[in-house]
Amino acid sequence: MTDEERESGGLTNEDLKQLEKRGLLTFDPENGLFDMHPLVRQYAYERLSAHERVLSHQRAYEHLKQDNVGSPETFEQLVILIDIFHQAVSSNNFKAAYEIYVNRMEHQALWNLGLYQTRLRLLTTLVDGWSQQPANNDSEQLAEAFKYHAYAEGYS
């Protein structure tokens, strides 16, 4: 590893192979993606500052939204869309999460597939996160509107 790579936190191919050999990293050749062991991911995540966590979720959201999953037609597409939704919420992008939920998941996927508990968890995650944000006219109005929407949908 060069000094520049070390300073930037970059990993060489040899580093990745060593992590994979030790079971700390897995590689999916079909998708060309690496994934960390869940304990390693948790350890690394806990060491991030709150700001770094939001930034990491923003980067993940920006990356995942490129998958351009419209209204999901398969369970696999729904899983990707739920991940995009969670990354939007975790990066405090509540408008995007709300639009994903209402326009792409709510009726077509969650309701039609009978995923009522998943639907409730998504709504709760969104409303809780949104309501913890500092009040401004925009977010306050949207949060209130969404709360009423969520309650009404719960009774439908």
Secondary structure as UniProt FT lines:
FT   HELIX           3..8
FT   HELIX           13..21
FT   TURN            22..23
FT   STRAND          25..28
FT   TURN            29..32
FT   STRAND          33..36
FT   HELIX           38..46
FT   HELIX           50..64
FT   HELIX           65..67
FT   HELIX           75..90
FT   TURN            91..92
FT   HELIX           94..100
FT   HELIX           101..111
FT   TURN            112..114
FT   HELIX           116..131
FT   HELIX           137..155
//
